[in-house]
Amino acid sequence: MKTVRALHPRYLYVLLCILMPVFLGACSPLVIVNSASPDEHFIKSASIEYGPDQRQKLDVYSPIDAGSATPVVVFFYGGGWRNGSRQNYEFVASALTEAGLTVVIPDYRLFPDVTFPAFVEDGAAAYAWVISNIEQYGGRPGDTFIMGHSAGAHIAASIALDGRYLEQQDLTTDSVRGFIGLSGPYDFLPLSGYLEDVFPEPYREQSQPINFVSSDAPPTLLIHGEDDFTVRIENSERLGMKLQESGVEVTLKSYEGVGHARVVAAMAPPLDFLAQTFEDTEKFIQDVVSSE
């Protein structure tokens, strides 16, 4: 897997910061970041249905010059389980396809239309679609990684650690080659505010990924900013410790001076100087794949 990532001038970040307040009424910062991220190196297959609901769709990004079947990353975005759209995260696909990876970004149902565990079940259904279909898009299903940021990291961790979700799809957690969690909530009880409605009382213990750690968990990379005041870094520290105690290969990367959004923003090719997210993710995938 060879990195052919293009260099982008750092002054572009300053330009984006200047332009964002001007354009916020017309488009979001994520739209601007997507527009500044290169797209000539991948083919996008959009709005593929993995279920009957209008939110149960996904986009596949295939690197053009891969030469052979590639490892796959299924990326779940964040948004507090109540916001988000797959189209806003094309910059993640831009970065990872440039590294020679096939990327899948699903939508999933959101609160208040659904509560836990419906959005995790959607994630598992999307993942099952990938395992069954990704070969025709140039991906290698045996090397499928699951990745997420914030609420998306919670969904990804739940799928990777709690085998019940993949069992409903006639799969096991063995099908997950590795888990990559960015700024994820994995151990966040007690709840307050709207989260008390997102996670109904009878399901709260089941909603915590840390409760399902076992020696069967896949190799794991946890990335968290030390200045994250949205999801505290202790979530990643506690999960990492429990995985380590269970004999699972786990790496925790903590970024000094980095907050919640910056961890995922650094995946954008023009903003990769913000943090080491892309570099650490790529190295983790390379190491796991080469360990066969």
Solvent accessible surface area in square Angstrom, and as a share of the most:
residue,aa,sasa,rsa
1,M,86,0.38
2,K,158,0.67
3,T,57,0.33
4,V,94,0.54
5,R,35,0.13
6,A,50,0.39
7,L,176,0.88
8,H,49,0.22
9,P,65,0.41
10,R,166,0.61
11,Y,149,0.57
12,L,32,0.16
13,Y,70,0.26
14,V,88,0.50
15,L,76,0.38
16,L,6,0.03
17,C,56,0.34
18,I,108,0.55
19,L,58,0.29
20,M,40,0.18
21,P,93,0.58
22,V,107,0.61
23,F,86,0.36
24,L,96,0.48
25,G,83,0.80
26,A,88,0.68
27,C,39,0.23
28,S,41,0.26
29,P,47,0.30
30,L,53,0.26
31,V,61,0.35
32,I,22,0.11
33,V,8,0.05
34,N,26,0.13
35,S,92,0.59
36,A,27,0.21
37,S,10,0.07
38,P,18,0.11
39,D,84,0.44
40,E,124,0.56
41,H,32,0.14
42,F,17,0.07
43,I,106,0.54
44,K,75,0.32
45,S,30,0.20
46,A,59,0.46
47,S,58,0.37
48,I,34,0.17
49,E,115,0.52
50,Y,27,0.10
51,G,19,0.18
52,P,140,0.88
53,D,54,0.28
54,Q,154,0.68
55,R,55,0.20
56,Q,17,0.07
57,K,56,0.24
58,L,0,0.00
59,D,1,0.01
60,V,0,0.00
61,Y,0,0.00
62,S,18,0.11
63,P,17,0.11
64,I,87,0.44
65,D,133,0.69
66,A,42,0.32
67,G,85,0.82
68,S,83,0.53
69,A,46,0.36
70,T,8,0.04
71,P,9,0.05
72,V,0,0.00
73,V,0,0.00
74,V,0,0.00
75,F,0,0.00
76,F,0,0.00
77,Y,0,0.00
78,G,4,0.04
79,G,28,0.27
80,G,20,0.20
81,W,12,0.04
82,R,111,0.41
83,N,88,0.45
84,G,26,0.25
85,S,31,0.20
86,R,14,0.05
87,Q,89,0.40
88,N,40,0.20
89,Y,21,0.08
90,E,35,0.16
91,F,1,0.00
92,V,0,0.00
93,A,0,0.00
94,S,1,0.01
95,A,0,0.00
96,L,0,0.00
97,T,3,0.02
98,E,9,0.04
99,A,0,0.00
100,G,19,0.18
101,L,0,0.00
102,T,0,0.00
103,V,0,0.00
104,V,0,0.00
105,I,0,0.00
106,P,0,0.00
107,D,7,0.04
108,Y,0,0.00
109,R,61,0.22
110,L,24,0.12
111,F,35,0.15
112,P,107,0.67
113,D,125,0.65
114,V,21,0.12
115,T,48,0.28
116,F,4,0.02
117,P,34,0.21
118,A,15,0.11
119,F,0,0.00
120,V,0,0.00
121,E,59,0.27
122,D,2,0.01
123,G,1,0.01
124,A,1,0.01
125,A,22,0.17
126,A,0,0.00
127,Y,0,0.00
128,A,14,0.11
129,W,38,0.13
130,V,0,0.00
131,I,37,0.19
132,S,92,0.60
133,N,37,0.19
134,I,0,0.00
135,E,126,0.57
136,Q,133,0.59
137,Y,51,0.20
138,G,34,0.33
139,G,1,0.01
140,R,83,0.30
141,P,31,0.19
142,G,57,0.55
143,D,4,0.02
144,T,0,0.00
145,F,0,0.00
146,I,0,0.00
147,M,0,0.00
148,G,0,0.00
149,H,12,0.05
150,S,12,0.07
151,A,1,0.01
152,G,0,0.00
153,A,0,0.00
154,H,0,0.00
155,I,0,0.00
156,A,0,0.00
157,A,0,0.00
158,S,5,0.04
159,I,0,0.00
160,A,1,0.00
161,L,15,0.07
162,D,5,0.03
163,G,24,0.23
164,R,98,0.36
165,Y,10,0.04
166,L,0,0.00
167,E,109,0.49
168,Q,112,0.50
169,Q,62,0.28
170,D,135,0.70
171,L,35,0.18
172,T,79,0.46
173,T,20,0.11
174,D,122,0.63
175,S,27,0.18
176,V,6,0.03
177,R,50,0.18
178,G,0,0.00
179,F,0,0.00
180,I,0,0.00
181,G,0,0.00
182,L,0,0.00
183,S,0,0.00
184,G,0,0.00
185,P,6,0.04
186,Y,0,0.00
187,D,36,0.19
188,F,32,0.13
189,L,58,0.29
190,P,130,0.82
191,L,20,0.10
192,S,84,0.54
193,G,58,0.56
194,Y,67,0.26
195,L,38,0.19
196,E,82,0.37
197,D,88,0.46
198,V,0,0.00
199,F,0,0.00
200,P,37,0.23
201,E,117,0.52
202,P,104,0.66
203,Y,88,0.33
204,R,46,0.17
205,E,115,0.52
206,Q,69,0.31
207,S,1,0.01
208,Q,3,0.01
209,P,2,0.01
210,I,17,0.09
211,N,68,0.35
212,F,55,0.23
213,V,19,0.11
214,S,49,0.31
215,S,84,0.54
216,D,102,0.53
217,A,13,0.10
218,P,7,0.05
219,P,32,0.20
220,T,0,0.00
221,L,3,0.01
222,L,0,0.00
223,I,0,0.00
224,H,0,0.00
225,G,0,0.00
226,E,83,0.37
227,D,63,0.32
228,D,3,0.01
229,F,147,0.61
230,T,100,0.58
231,V,17,0.10
232,R,134,0.49
233,I,23,0.12
234,E,73,0.33
235,N,9,0.05
236,S,0,0.00
237,E,72,0.32
238,R,103,0.38
239,L,0,0.00
240,G,8,0.07
241,M,120,0.54
242,K,75,0.32
243,L,1,0.00
244,Q,127,0.56
245,E,132,0.59
246,S,36,0.23
247,G,70,0.67
248,V,13,0.07
249,E,110,0.49
250,V,34,0.19
251,T,56,0.33
252,L,69,0.34
253,K,78,0.33
254,S,54,0.35
255,Y,21,0.08
256,E,149,0.67
257,G,40,0.38
258,V,5,0.03
259,G,20,0.19
260,H,30,0.13
261,A,68,0.53
262,R,95,0.35
263,V,0,0.00
264,V,10,0.06
265,A,26,0.20
266,A,0,0.00
267,M,0,0.00
268,A,0,0.00
269,P,2,0.02
270,P,1,0.01
271,L,6,0.03
272,D,41,0.21
273,F,63,0.26
274,L,18,0.09
275,A,11,0.09
276,Q,96,0.43
277,T,0,0.00
278,F,5,0.02
279,E,63,0.28
280,D,22,0.11
281,T,0,0.00
282,E,17,0.08
283,K,122,0.52
284,F,16,0.07
285,I,0,0.00
286,Q,63,0.28
287,D,65,0.34
288,V,4,0.02
289,V,28,0.16
290,S,88,0.57
291,S,83,0.54
292,E,150,0.67
